[in-house]
Amino acid sequence: MPDPVLMARSRLANAVKDGGDVDAARKALTVAKLEREVRRALDAFPPLDEQTKADVARLLTGGGA
C-alpha cells in the first residue's frame, strides 16, 4: 500500500507545478502527516481504556484538553 504522506506530497508538488489547488493539497498533506503520527503514537501504547479514548476523541473533535 502506498504511503499516504508521500502521495500527498506528490499531489502538492503537482498542484504547485500545474497551478492547481495548492491550499487543498497542503491541507491534505497536513492531515496525512497528522494521521501517521497519531497512528504511531497509538501503536506505541497498550490498548487505551475508555476514559483515555474519550479524552483523545474530545481533543480531535475540538473539545479541548
N, C-alpha and C positions, 0 to 999 in steps of 0.2 A: 504494500500500500504506500503510495507516495506521501512524503512529509507535507502536511498542510501548511507549515510555515514556509517551506521552500516554494510551494505552489503560489502562496500569497505574495511572496517576494517577487516571483516571476510576473505575476499579474500587475504588481505595482510598477515594475520596470517597463512592462509593455504599455501601461497607461501613460507613464511619463514620456516614453519614446513616441507613442502614437497619438498623444493628445487626448487620451481617454479620461475617465472619471478618476482622477488621482486621489481625491478625498475618500471616495468609497474604497479604493484599493488600499489606502493607508489604514482605514478603519478595519478592513478585513485582515490585514497583516497584524494589527494590534490584537484583534480578537483571537487569531490563530496562536499568537505568542502567549497570550494570557491562558488560553485553554491548555496549551502544552505545559506551562508552569504549574497550573492548578493540578493537572493530572500527575505530574512528577511529585508534587508535594503530597498529594493524597496517597500515591503509591508507596511513599516512604514511611507511612504510618500504619499502625494496625487499623482494623475497621473502626470507623467512627461510631460513637454512641449517638443516641437520638438527640440529645441536647447539643452536641457538637455539630451534628448535621444541621440542626435548626439555626445555630449561630452562623455557620458558613452560608447557608441559604439566605439568611437575613442580610449578610454583607453583600452577597452577589445580587440581591434584588433591590439594593438601595435603602435597606432598613437601618443602616448604621452599624456601629461596632458593638 
